[in-house]
């Protein structure tokens, strides 16, 4: 849940999640819709699907325990170097470092060298005796992450109160490296077409080509450049939406229809049982104003 999401946002989701799924066996027996419904509003829904897939594999193939081999851990859905190292360190107290943006920044500033010029795996290997001088490896992994998030922050780091300032080359240097990453913002224009009926239902489909919302319930969406005006569609409104580094400019159209298009299903505008992403919920709110 914490991948690409702030702690304060995650906490209520996490507490609700572990209250419902007290064991990995319970999680493995749940449905995708159930997991996604609990994840609703948190975004990056592939994480939820991977978590469910991991639980099923661990129960079926590993007796409900995490493998203690990094090769086996990385075979789990959605698990790469960062997550694998974090898990092995936190669960088995192995001497590992989970290299994320915060940790890279700590090393980069301490050496006053740009991140792109550091081979982090080699750096850790060369300094492993100094780095892993404690048996509290699980605490060390968390400490590095928290240190980067709370002290060695991207903007306005707390250098004066930092416990590493005596050895930190960034703190001592008059020529400090730039460590703030500029997020590349992409602007996209979309036209969204909503089939609705008099029963206050909207037609949704998983058969869409929108990469960041693949396999989710959506109306018909087309990039604005491919749109040709059809008199049967009525313009409802224009609105903005943002997803990660995407800024979306959306024109929303609607058409009353009793006929369901192929590969679509009717979805009640008032229903709260089925999972729909926040992107779709915003569309539902707009369309609801027609009734």
N, C-alpha and C positions, 0 to 999 in steps of 0.2 A: 504493500500500500504506500510505503514511503518513497518508492521510486518516482521521481519527478513530481512529488506532492509534498506540501509542507506538513510538519508535525501537527500543528493546530487544526488543520483540516482533517487529518487522518484519525485523530484520537476518538471522536464519537463513532466513526465507522468501525474502527478496530474493536472498541468495547462491545458494540452491538454484535459484531461478527463472532467474537470468541465466546460470547454468552450463548449464542445459538449453536455454534459448532464447537463443542467442548473437546472433541477428539478428532484425530485425523481420519478415523473410520467414519465418524458422523459426516465429516466434510465430503469424503469420497462417495457417500451414498446420496448426496444432494443432486439436484438437477442444475443444468446450466442457467435456466431461467431464474431459479431460486437464488443462485450466487450473484447473477447480474442484477437482480432486483435489489439485493442488499448493497451492491456496489453502486447503485444508481446515483448519479451526481458526482461521483468521485473521478470519473473519466478514465482514460487509458484502459479500456475494458479488456484488452488482451491480457492484462495482468490477472484478472479474475478467471478468465478461461484457462490460463496456464496454471494457476493455483489449483483449480479443480482437477485438471489433467495430472498434475504432480501428485496430488493426494491419492488418486486412483492407482497410479504406478507404484507409489511407495507402499500402499496397502497390499497390492497384488504381488509385487516382485521383491519387496524388501522388508516384509513383516512389520510394516508401519514405522520403520526407522529410516533415518537419513543415512545413505551410504557414507563411509568414512574415506572414500577415494575421490579425489577431485575429478578424475576421469568419469566415474559413475555419476557424480553429482551434476556434472555439466551435460549429461545426457537427458536430464530432466527438462521438460518444456519451459522455455523462457529463462533458463539459467545459463549465464555466461561467466566470464572470469570474475567479475566483481561480486556477483551474488554467490558464486561457489566459494570464493575465498572468505566472504563474510560468514556464510553458513558453517564452514568447517572451523573457523576461528571461534564463533559464538557458541556452537553446539558442542564441539569436541576440544575447545581450548587449544587448537593448533596454532603454532607461531606463523600467522599470516596477516597480511594487510589487504583490506578491500579498497582498491584504488578507484575512488570516485572524484568528482570535481573538487570537493572540499579538501580531500587528502592531497590531491595534486597541487592545489594552491599552497598548502602548508609546506610541502617539500620545495616547491618552486620559490617561494618567498624566503625560506630559510637559506637557500643557496643563492638567491637573487639571480636565478636563471629562468628564462622563459620555459613554460611547460613543454612546448613543442621540441625543445632541445634536450629534454631529459628522457632517458630510457629508464622508466620507473622500475621495471622488473630487475634490470641489471643493478640499479642503485640499491634496491632492497637486498638483493643477494650479496652484494659487496659489504653491506653494513648490517647483516643479520645478527651478528654477535652483539652489537650495540643496541639495535632496535628491540631484540627479543631477550633482553637481560632479565626479564621478569617472567614468572610463571602465570601471571594474570593476563594471558594473551587475549581472552575474550574482552576484558575491560580495556585493553590497549586498542583493539579495533574500534570499539565504541568511542573511546577518548579522542582518537584521531579525527573521527567523523565530526564529533561534537565541537572539538577545538576549531576545526575549519569553519563550522557553521556559526559559532558563537563568538569566537575570539579573532581568528584570522579570516575575517569576513571579506567578501568580494569588495565591498565598499566600506571605507572608514574602519579598517582593522584596529583592534584595541592594543596597539603596539606598546603603549606606556605601561599597561598592566600585565603584559604578556610575560609568562614565565620563561620564554625562550629568547627574550630580547638580547641576552648577553652573547648568544652565539648566532643570532639571526643576521645574515648579511643584508637582507632587505632593510631591516631597522637601522643598521649602521651606514648604509650606502647613501651617497648624495645622488646617485643615478639609479633610482629604483625602477625595477621592471614594471611593466603594465600588466596587471593580472585580471582586469575586468573583461569578460567576454561579451561582445556585442551579439545579441541574438538576431539572426537574419529573419526579418519579417517578410512574409510573402502575402501579397494581396490577390484574392481570388474573387471572381464575379460568378454567381450561380443564379439560375432560375429554378424555382421549385414549383412543381405542379401537383396540386392536391385534388384527387377525386373524392368528393363527399356526397352523402345522400341525406334524405330528409329525416333519417333515424339518428342523426348526429353521429355518423360514423365516417371515418376516413380510411381510404385504401392505402395500405402500407405493404412494402415488399423488401425482402433481403437481397433481391436481384439488382444490385446497384454497382456502379463503377467508381464510387467515391472511396479512394484508398484509405483515408483516415477514419471511415465509418463502414468498412467492409463487413458484410454479413449481419447488419443491424436493420431493424425495421424502420424504413424511411419511405417518404413519398417519392415520386419521380423527380430526379435532380439532373440538371444538365448545365454544363458550363455555358455562360452567357454568350460566348462567341459562336456557339452552335445553334442558338435559338432563332427560329423563324416564327414571326407572329401568326398565331392561329386565333381566329375570331371567336372560337368556342371557349377559349380560356379568358377568364376575367381577372384583371389585376386587383390584388387585395392590398398589398402594401410593400414598401421597401424597408428593410431593417438590417442592422449589422450584427455580426456574431464573431467571436474569436475562439479558436481552438489551438492551443499551444502557440506556435509561431505563425499561425495562419490568421489573417484578417479577412473576413468574408463579407462581401457586399451582396445581399440577397434580395431578389425580386420574387415575391410570392404570388402565385396565380392559383385559381380554383375553378372547379367545374362540378356542377351537380350532376350525378349520374347514378342510375339504379343498377347499371351493369358493371360487374367487377372485372377489371383488366386481368389478363393472364398473369399468373405467378404473384397475385396480390391477395391480401386478406383484409376484410373489414375490421376496423379497430374502433371501439367506442371512444369518443373524445373525453368521456368522463371516467373511463375505466382506470383503475390503478393496480390491477392484478398482474398484468403482463409488463415485462421490462421493456422500456424504450429509453434510448440515450437522451441526455439533456438537450442535444441538438434537435431531436424530434419533439420533445416536450415544448420547446419554444414555438415550434410550428403549430402544435395543437392549440396552444394558447391563442395564437393569432387567428386560427381558423374558427375557434369557438366564438369569436365576436360576430360571426355571421348568423348566429342563432339567437 
